[in-house]
Amino acid sequence: MSESLQLGSFRVIGTKTEITNTLAFLRTKGCVWNSKEKYHAQRGDANKFAYYLNNVRTPLVITFAPNPNEPQPKPYDAVLGDKRRSNQT
């Protein structure tokens, strides 16, 4: 990976299937990391595990396709929080 952004280290918690699916998703987005590849059992829940990702790096730009079923933001949403300014004092 030539240009990447280091995000840090993470702990992913869930079932082994959930963790595996999360790791697969991150790989499809170009993320890389170091790991001991070990599932750590969680106290109190026999089905939950923790998986540690160290030195997580991602491409500089990750794009997600917009969901056409959700309302899309307008240019002023990020600046004004979807509230138009009034001229009231």
Backbone as XML, in Angstrom:
<?xml version="1.0"?>
<chain id="A" units="angstrom">
  <residue number="1" name="MET">
    <atom name="N" x="0.867" y="-1.167" z="0.000"/>
    <atom name="CA" x="0.000" y="0.000" z="0.000"/>
    <atom name="C" x="0.910" y="1.225" z="0.000"/>
  </residue>
  <residue number="2" name="SER">
    <atom name="N" x="0.911" y="1.985" z="-1.098"/>
    <atom name="CA" x="1.837" y="3.101" z="-1.219"/>
    <atom name="C" x="1.448" y="4.289" z="-0.352"/>
  </residue>
  <residue number="3" name="GLU">
    <atom name="N" x="0.254" y="4.802" z="-0.511"/>
    <atom name="CA" x="-0.193" y="5.915" z="0.318"/>
    <atom name="C" x="-1.269" y="5.407" z="1.258"/>
  </residue>
  <residue number="4" name="SER">
    <atom name="N" x="-0.990" y="5.515" z="2.554"/>
    <atom name="CA" x="-1.976" y="5.022" z="3.515"/>
    <atom name="C" x="-2.016" y="5.935" z="4.726"/>
  </residue>
  <residue number="5" name="LEU">
    <atom name="N" x="-3.046" y="5.757" z="5.491"/>
    <atom name="CA" x="-3.262" y="6.509" z="6.708"/>
    <atom name="C" x="-3.284" y="5.520" z="7.854"/>
  </residue>
  <residue number="6" name="GLN">
    <atom name="N" x="-2.435" y="5.737" z="8.860"/>
    <atom name="CA" x="-2.428" y="4.842" z="10.013"/>
    <atom name="C" x="-3.519" y="5.281" z="10.984"/>
  </residue>
  <residue number="7" name="LEU">
    <atom name="N" x="-4.420" y="4.347" z="11.308"/>
    <atom name="CA" x="-5.548" y="4.654" z="12.180"/>
    <atom name="C" x="-5.273" y="4.326" z="13.636"/>
  </residue>
  <residue number="8" name="GLY">
    <atom name="N" x="-4.413" y="3.374" z="13.909"/>
    <atom name="CA" x="-4.150" y="2.963" z="15.281"/>
    <atom name="C" x="-4.396" y="1.485" z="15.451"/>
  </residue>
  <residue number="9" name="SER">
    <atom name="N" x="-4.764" y="1.092" z="16.658"/>
    <atom name="CA" x="-5.045" y="-0.309" z="16.961"/>
    <atom name="C" x="-6.482" y="-0.432" z="17.452"/>
  </residue>
  <residue number="10" name="PHE">
    <atom name="N" x="-7.095" y="-1.567" z="17.149"/>
    <atom name="CA" x="-8.499" y="-1.771" z="17.472"/>
    <atom name="C" x="-8.741" y="-3.149" z="18.072"/>
  </residue>
  <residue number="11" name="ARG">
    <atom name="N" x="-9.808" y="-3.246" z="18.824"/>
    <atom name="CA" x="-10.292" y="-4.528" z="19.326"/>
    <atom name="C" x="-11.689" y="-4.713" z="18.738"/>
  </residue>
  <residue number="12" name="VAL">
    <atom name="N" x="-11.880" y="-5.812" z="18.037"/>
    <atom name="CA" x="-13.178" y="-6.136" z="17.453"/>
    <atom name="C" x="-13.809" y="-7.203" z="18.338"/>
  </residue>
  <residue number="13" name="ILE">
    <atom name="N" x="-15.066" y="-6.988" z="18.745"/>
    <atom name="CA" x="-15.748" y="-7.932" z="19.625"/>
    <atom name="C" x="-17.006" y="-8.439" z="18.933"/>
  </residue>
  <residue number="14" name="GLY">
    <atom name="N" x="-17.241" y="-9.752" z="19.018"/>
    <atom name="CA" x="-18.441" y="-10.351" z="18.450"/>
    <atom name="C" x="-18.270" y="-11.852" z="18.364"/>
  </residue>
  <residue number="15" name="THR">
    <atom name="N" x="-19.181" y="-12.481" z="17.651"/>
    <atom name="CA" x="-19.036" y="-13.914" z="17.410"/>
    <atom name="C" x="-17.891" y="-14.103" z="16.407"/>
  </residue>
  <residue number="16" name="LYS">
    <atom name="N" x="-17.415" y="-15.308" z="16.278"/>
    <atom name="CA" x="-16.336" y="-15.554" z="15.320"/>
    <atom name="C" x="-16.788" y="-15.211" z="13.902"/>
  </residue>
  <residue number="17" name="THR">
    <atom name="N" x="-18.040" y="-15.501" z="13.592"/>
    <atom name="CA" x="-18.569" y="-15.169" z="12.261"/>
    <atom name="C" x="-18.627" y="-13.664" z="12.058"/>
  </residue>
  <residue number="18" name="GLU">
    <atom name="N" x="-19.097" y="-12.922" z="13.049"/>
    <atom name="CA" x="-19.167" y="-11.463" z="12.933"/>
    <atom name="C" x="-17.773" y="-10.863" z="12.757"/>
  </residue>
  <residue number="19" name="ILE">
    <atom name="N" x="-16.829" y="-11.361" z="13.510"/>
    <atom name="CA" x="-15.451" y="-10.854" z="13.406"/>
    <atom name="C" x="-14.875" y="-11.175" z="12.037"/>
  </residue>
  <residue number="20" name="THR">
    <atom name="N" x="-15.067" y="-12.398" z="11.569"/>
    <atom name="CA" x="-14.565" y="-12.803" z="10.255"/>
    <atom name="C" x="-15.165" y="-11.938" z="9.154"/>
  </residue>
  <residue number="21" name="ASN">
    <atom name="N" x="-16.465" y="-11.662" z="9.233"/>
    <atom name="CA" x="-17.121" y="-10.812" z="8.231"/>
    <atom name="C" x="-16.596" y="-9.383" z="8.283"/>
  </residue>
  <residue number="22" name="THR">
    <atom name="N" x="-16.341" y="-8.873" z="9.485"/>
    <atom name="CA" x="-15.797" y="-7.524" z="9.641"/>
    <atom name="C" x="-14.405" y="-7.429" z="9.035"/>
  </residue>
  <residue number="23" name="LEU">
    <atom name="N" x="-13.571" y="-8.419" z="9.302"/>
    <atom name="CA" x="-12.219" y="-8.424" z="8.742"/>
    <atom name="C" x="-12.255" y="-8.511" z="7.217"/>
  </residue>
  <residue number="24" name="ALA">
    <atom name="N" x="-13.155" y="-9.329" z="6.692"/>
    <atom name="CA" x="-13.285" y="-9.449" z="5.240"/>
    <atom name="C" x="-13.704" y="-8.119" z="4.620"/>
  </residue>
  <residue number="25" name="PHE">
    <atom name="N" x="-14.645" y="-7.431" z="5.271"/>
    <atom name="CA" x="-15.084" y="-6.128" z="4.781"/>
    <atom name="C" x="-13.931" y="-5.132" z="4.771"/>
  </residue>
  <residue number="26" name="LEU">
    <atom name="N" x="-13.177" y="-5.081" z="5.867"/>
    <atom name="CA" x="-12.049" y="-4.152" z="5.939"/>
    <atom name="C" x="-11.022" y="-4.444" z="4.849"/>
  </residue>
  <residue number="27" name="ARG">
    <atom name="N" x="-10.783" y="-5.724" z="4.574"/>
    <atom name="CA" x="-9.830" y="-6.092" z="3.514"/>
    <atom name="C" x="-10.317" y="-5.618" z="2.147"/>
  </residue>
  <residue number="28" name="THR">
    <atom name="N" x="-11.627" y="-5.731" z="1.889"/>
    <atom name="CA" x="-12.143" y="-5.293" z="0.587"/>
    <atom name="C" x="-11.988" y="-3.793" z="0.399"/>
  </residue>
  <residue number="29" name="LYS">
    <atom name="N" x="-11.895" y="-3.042" z="1.491"/>
    <atom name="CA" x="-11.705" y="-1.591" z="1.421"/>
    <atom name="C" x="-10.227" y="-1.211" z="1.400"/>
  </residue>
  <residue number="30" name="GLY">
    <atom name="N" x="-9.347" y="-2.213" z="1.383"/>
    <atom name="CA" x="-7.914" y="-1.941" z="1.282"/>
    <atom name="C" x="-7.199" y="-1.771" z="2.606"/>
  </residue>
  <residue number="31" name="CYS">
    <atom name="N" x="-7.851" y="-2.078" z="3.715"/>
    <atom name="CA" x="-7.216" y="-1.942" z="5.025"/>
    <atom name="C" x="-6.261" y="-3.102" z="5.272"/>
  </residue>
  <residue number="32" name="VAL">
    <atom name="N" x="-5.169" y="-2.817" z="5.942"/>
    <atom name="CA" x="-4.199" y="-3.839" z="6.343"/>
    <atom name="C" x="-3.854" y="-3.618" z="7.807"/>
  </residue>
  <residue number="33" name="TRP">
    <atom name="N" x="-3.395" y="-4.674" z="8.479"/>
    <atom name="CA" x="-3.068" y="-4.595" z="9.893"/>
    <atom name="C" x="-2.174" y="-5.751" z="10.270"/>
  </residue>
  <residue number="34" name="ASN">
    <atom name="N" x="-1.647" y="-5.693" z="11.483"/>
    <atom name="CA" x="-0.902" y="-6.803" z="12.080"/>
    <atom name="C" x="-1.800" y="-7.434" z="13.132"/>
  </residue>
  <residue number="35" name="SER">
    <atom name="N" x="-1.700" y="-8.746" z="13.269"/>
    <atom name="CA" x="-2.523" y="-9.440" z="14.241"/>
    <atom name="C" x="-1.875" y="-10.771" z="14.600"/>
  </residue>
  <residue number="36" name="LYS">
    <atom name="N" x="-2.147" y="-11.238" z="15.808"/>
    <atom name="CA" x="-1.707" y="-12.573" z="16.202"/>
    <atom name="C" x="-2.679" y="-13.638" z="15.716"/>
  </residue>
  <residue number="37" name="GLU">
    <atom name="N" x="-3.763" y="-13.196" z="15.055"/>
    <atom name="CA" x="-4.786" y="-14.078" z="14.497"/>
    <atom name="C" x="-5.354" y="-15.035" z="15.539"/>
  </residue>
  <residue number="38" name="LYS">
    <atom name="N" x="-5.638" y="-14.484" z="16.711"/>
    <atom name="CA" x="-6.162" y="-15.290" z="17.816"/>
    <atom name="C" x="-7.474" y="-14.681" z="18.314"/>
  </residue>
  <residue number="39" name="TYR">
    <atom name="N" x="-8.457" y="-15.550" z="18.519"/>
    <atom name="CA" x="-9.733" y="-15.132" z="19.092"/>
    <atom name="C" x="-9.644" y="-15.295" z="20.610"/>
  </residue>
  <residue number="40" name="HIS">
    <atom name="N" x="-9.918" y="-14.234" z="21.337"/>
    <atom name="CA" x="-9.860" y="-14.255" z="22.801"/>
    <atom name="C" x="-11.285" y="-14.337" z="23.351"/>
  </residue>
  <residue number="41" name="ALA">
    <atom name="N" x="-11.582" y="-15.396" z="24.106"/>
    <atom name="CA" x="-12.925" y="-15.574" z="24.679"/>
    <atom name="C" x="-13.238" y="-14.439" z="25.644"/>
  </residue>
  <residue number="42" name="GLN">
    <atom name="N" x="-14.509" y="-14.011" z="25.643"/>
    <atom name="CA" x="-14.965" y="-12.942" z="26.526"/>
    <atom name="C" x="-15.645" y="-13.527" z="27.753"/>
  </residue>
  <residue number="43" name="ARG">
    <atom name="N" x="-15.378" y="-12.963" z="28.891"/>
    <atom name="CA" x="-16.010" y="-13.422" z="30.134"/>
    <atom name="C" x="-17.509" y="-13.192" z="30.089"/>
  </residue>
  <residue number="44" name="GLY">
    <atom name="N" x="-18.247" y="-14.141" z="30.608"/>
    <atom name="CA" x="-19.688" y="-13.987" z="30.735"/>
    <atom name="C" x="-20.488" y="-14.325" z="29.490"/>
  </residue>
  <residue number="45" name="ASP">
    <atom name="N" x="-19.838" y="-14.530" z="28.348"/>
    <atom name="CA" x="-20.566" y="-14.876" z="27.129"/>
    <atom name="C" x="-19.709" y="-15.831" z="26.309"/>
  </residue>
  <residue number="46" name="ALA">
    <atom name="N" x="-20.123" y="-17.080" z="26.265"/>
    <atom name="CA" x="-19.337" y="-18.119" z="25.595"/>
    <atom name="C" x="-19.285" y="-17.927" z="24.084"/>
  </residue>
  <residue number="47" name="ASN">
    <atom name="N" x="-20.201" y="-17.142" z="23.520"/>
    <atom name="CA" x="-20.243" y="-16.955" z="22.066"/>
    <atom name="C" x="-19.506" y="-15.713" z="21.584"/>
  </residue>
  <residue number="48" name="LYS">
    <atom name="N" x="-19.042" y="-14.873" z="22.496"/>
    <atom name="CA" x="-18.374" y="-13.624" z="22.117"/>
    <atom name="C" x="-16.868" y="-13.743" z="22.274"/>
  </residue>
  <residue number="49" name="PHE">
    <atom name="N" x="-16.167" y="-13.131" z="21.323"/>
    <atom name="CA" x="-14.716" y="-13.153" z="21.316"/>
    <atom name="C" x="-14.189" y="-11.761" z="21.011"/>
  </residue>
  <residue number="50" name="ALA">
    <atom name="N" x="-12.937" y="-11.542" z="21.339"/>
    <atom name="CA" x="-12.243" y="-10.303" z="20.971"/>
    <atom name="C" x="-11.126" y="-10.671" z="20.006"/>
  </residue>
  <residue number="51" name="TYR">
    <atom name="N" x="-10.878" y="-9.794" z="19.053"/>
    <atom name="CA" x="-9.830" y="-9.998" z="18.060"/>
    <atom name="C" x="-9.097" y="-8.667" z="17.952"/>
  </residue>
  <residue number="52" name="TYR">
    <atom name="N" x="-7.790" y="-8.682" z="18.094"/>
    <atom name="CA" x="-7.009" y="-7.444" z="18.152"/>
    <atom name="C" x="-6.339" y="-7.148" z="16.812"/>
  </residue>
  <residue number="53" name="LEU">
    <atom name="N" x="-6.516" y="-5.928" z="16.345"/>
    <atom name="CA" x="-5.886" y="-5.443" z="15.124"/>
    <atom name="C" x="-4.890" y="-4.359" z="15.513"/>
  </residue>
  <residue number="54" name="ASN">
    <atom name="N" x="-3.638" y="-4.555" z="15.164"/>
    <atom name="CA" x="-2.592" y="-3.593" z="15.506"/>
    <atom name="C" x="-2.095" y="-2.897" z="14.247"/>
  </residue>
  <residue number="55" name="ASN">
    <atom name="N" x="-1.730" y="-1.632" z="14.399"/>
    <atom name="CA" x="-1.196" y="-0.824" z="13.303"/>
    <atom name="C" x="-2.107" y="-0.869" z="12.081"/>
  </residue>
  <residue number="56" name="VAL">
    <atom name="N" x="-3.375" y="-0.581" z="12.285"/>
    <atom name="CA" x="-4.343" y="-0.594" z="11.187"/>
    <atom name="C" x="-4.025" y="0.561" z="10.246"/>
  </residue>
  <residue number="57" name="ARG">
    <atom name="N" x="-3.923" y="0.235" z="8.964"/>
    <atom name="CA" x="-3.658" y="1.229" z="7.932"/>
    <atom name="C" x="-4.735" y="1.099" z="6.858"/>
  </residue>
  <residue number="58" name="THR">
    <atom name="N" x="-5.119" y="2.250" z="6.320"/>
    <atom name="CA" x="-6.163" y="2.286" z="5.303"/>
    <atom name="C" x="-5.706" y="3.172" z="4.151"/>
  </residue>
  <residue number="59" name="PRO">
    <atom name="N" x="-6.229" y="2.938" z="2.956"/>
    <atom name="CA" x="-5.927" y="3.874" z="1.865"/>
    <atom name="C" x="-6.368" y="5.275" z="2.281"/>
  </residue>
  <residue number="60" name="LEU">
    <atom name="N" x="-5.778" y="6.277" z="1.686"/>
    <atom name="CA" x="-6.110" y="7.649" z="2.065"/>
    <atom name="C" x="-7.575" y="7.970" z="1.845"/>
  </residue>
  <residue number="61" name="VAL">
    <atom name="N" x="-8.197" y="7.361" z="0.859"/>
    <atom name="CA" x="-9.597" y="7.630" z="0.572"/>
    <atom name="C" x="-10.363" y="6.312" z="0.566"/>
  </residue>
  <residue number="62" name="ILE">
    <atom name="N" x="-11.398" y="6.243" z="1.383"/>
    <atom name="CA" x="-12.313" y="5.103" z="1.358"/>
    <atom name="C" x="-13.653" y="5.652" z="0.896"/>
  </residue>
  <residue number="63" name="THR">
    <atom name="N" x="-14.196" y="5.070" z="-0.131"/>
    <atom name="CA" x="-15.483" y="5.530" z="-0.629"/>
    <atom name="C" x="-16.545" y="4.470" z="-0.370"/>
  </residue>
  <residue number="64" name="PHE">
    <atom name="N" x="-17.704" y="4.908" z="-0.009"/>
    <atom name="CA" x="-18.853" y="4.042" z="0.194"/>
    <atom name="C" x="-19.931" y="4.483" z="-0.781"/>
  </residue>
  <residue number="65" name="ALA">
    <atom name="N" x="-20.559" y="3.542" z="-1.433"/>
    <atom name="CA" x="-21.639" y="3.874" z="-2.358"/>
    <atom name="C" x="-22.845" y="4.363" z="-1.566"/>
  </residue>
  <residue number="66" name="PRO">
    <atom name="N" x="-23.459" y="5.464" z="-1.992"/>
    <atom name="CA" x="-24.636" y="5.953" z="-1.269"/>
    <atom name="C" x="-25.794" y="4.971" z="-1.418"/>
  </residue>
  <residue number="67" name="ASN">
    <atom name="N" x="-26.612" y="4.911" z="-0.408"/>
    <atom name="CA" x="-27.802" y="4.067" z="-0.433"/>
    <atom name="C" x="-28.931" y="4.880" z="-1.053"/>
  </residue>
  <residue number="68" name="PRO">
    <atom name="N" x="-29.431" y="4.471" z="-2.217"/>
    <atom name="CA" x="-30.471" y="5.270" z="-2.880"/>
    <atom name="C" x="-31.787" y="5.302" z="-2.100"/>
  </residue>
  <residue number="69" name="ASN">
    <atom name="N" x="-31.959" y="4.419" z="-1.132"/>
    <atom name="CA" x="-33.186" y="4.392" z="-0.341"/>
    <atom name="C" x="-33.152" y="5.365" z="0.831"/>
  </residue>
  <residue number="70" name="GLU">
    <atom name="N" x="-32.008" y="5.987" z="1.084"/>
    <atom name="CA" x="-31.876" y="6.942" z="2.184"/>
    <atom name="C" x="-31.816" y="8.358" z="1.624"/>
  </residue>
  <residue number="71" name="PRO">
    <atom name="N" x="-32.313" y="9.334" z="2.381"/>
    <atom name="CA" x="-32.206" y="10.715" z="1.910"/>
    <atom name="C" x="-30.741" y="11.124" z="1.801"/>
  </residue>
  <residue number="72" name="GLN">
    <atom name="N" x="-30.418" y="11.838" z="0.744"/>
    <atom name="CA" x="-29.042" y="12.260" z="0.516"/>
    <atom name="C" x="-28.840" y="13.684" z="1.043"/>
  </residue>
  <residue number="73" name="PRO">
    <atom name="N" x="-27.681" y="13.956" z="1.633"/>
    <atom name="CA" x="-27.438" y="15.295" z="2.172"/>
    <atom name="C" x="-27.354" y="16.342" z="1.069"/>
  </residue>
  <residue number="74" name="LYS">
    <atom name="N" x="-27.762" y="17.543" z="1.412"/>
    <atom name="CA" x="-27.646" y="18.675" z="0.505"/>
    <atom name="C" x="-26.368" y="19.422" z="0.868"/>
  </residue>
  <residue number="75" name="PRO">
    <atom name="N" x="-25.853" y="20.232" z="-0.016"/>
    <atom name="CA" x="-24.579" y="20.902" z="0.267"/>
    <atom name="C" x="-24.566" y="21.694" z="1.567"/>
  </residue>
  <residue number="76" name="TYR">
    <atom name="N" x="-25.688" y="22.279" z="1.966"/>
    <atom name="CA" x="-25.696" y="23.107" z="3.176"/>
    <atom name="C" x="-25.873" y="22.284" z="4.458"/>
  </residue>
  <residue number="77" name="ASP">
    <atom name="N" x="-26.161" y="21.004" z="4.367"/>
    <atom name="CA" x="-26.390" y="20.185" z="5.556"/>
    <atom name="C" x="-25.182" y="20.152" z="6.490"/>
  </residue>
  <residue number="78" name="ALA">
    <atom name="N" x="-24.002" y="20.002" z="5.955"/>
    <atom name="CA" x="-22.810" y="19.881" z="6.793"/>
    <atom name="C" x="-22.485" y="21.200" z="7.487"/>
  </residue>
  <residue number="79" name="VAL">
    <atom name="N" x="-22.762" y="22.322" z="6.839"/>
    <atom name="CA" x="-22.417" y="23.622" z="7.393"/>
    <atom name="C" x="-23.478" y="24.106" z="8.369"/>
  </residue>
  <residue number="80" name="LEU">
    <atom name="N" x="-24.741" y="23.984" z="7.988"/>
    <atom name="CA" x="-25.813" y="24.556" z="8.781"/>
    <atom name="C" x="-26.586" y="23.520" z="9.583"/>
  </residue>
  <residue number="81" name="GLY">
    <atom name="N" x="-26.251" y="22.267" z="9.473"/>
    <atom name="CA" x="-26.970" y="21.247" z="10.221"/>
    <atom name="C" x="-28.405" y="21.111" z="9.763"/>
  </residue>
  <residue number="82" name="ASP">
    <atom name="N" x="-28.655" y="21.331" z="8.499"/>
    <atom name="CA" x="-29.979" y="21.211" z="7.883"/>
    <atom name="C" x="-30.950" y="22.269" z="8.425"/>
  </residue>
  <residue number="83" name="LYS">
    <atom name="N" x="-30.436" y="23.390" z="8.915"/>
    <atom name="CA" x="-31.270" y="24.495" z="9.352"/>
    <atom name="C" x="-30.820" y="25.739" z="8.616"/>
  </residue>
  <residue number="84" name="ARG">
    <atom name="N" x="-31.748" y="26.364" z="7.967"/>
    <atom name="CA" x="-31.402" y="27.580" z="7.235"/>
    <atom name="C" x="-31.330" y="28.752" z="8.198"/>
  </residue>
  <residue number="85" name="ARG">
    <atom name="N" x="-30.395" y="29.636" z="7.919"/>
    <atom name="CA" x="-30.243" y="30.823" z="8.759"/>
    <atom name="C" x="-31.379" y="31.794" z="8.496"/>
  </residue>
  <residue number="86" name="SER">
    <atom name="N" x="-31.803" y="32.416" z="9.543"/>
    <atom name="CA" x="-32.819" y="33.469" z="9.382"/>
    <atom name="C" x="-32.169" y="34.824" z="9.616"/>
  </residue>
  <residue number="87" name="ASN">
    <atom name="N" x="-32.796" y="35.854" z="9.146"/>
    <atom name="CA" x="-32.269" y="37.214" z="9.299"/>
    <atom name="C" x="-32.759" y="37.861" z="10.579"/>
  </residue>
  <residue number="88" name="GLN">
    <atom name="N" x="-33.262" y="37.058" z="11.526"/>
    <atom name="CA" x="-33.755" y="37.611" z="12.775"/>
    <atom name="C" x="-32.582" y="37.933" z="13.685"/>
  </residue>
  <residue number="89" name="THR">
    <atom name="N" x="-32.738" y="38.978" z="14.473"/>
    <atom name="CA" x="-31.672" y="39.339" z="15.421"/>
    <atom name="C" x="-32.121" y="39.127" z="16.831"/>
  </residue>
</chain>
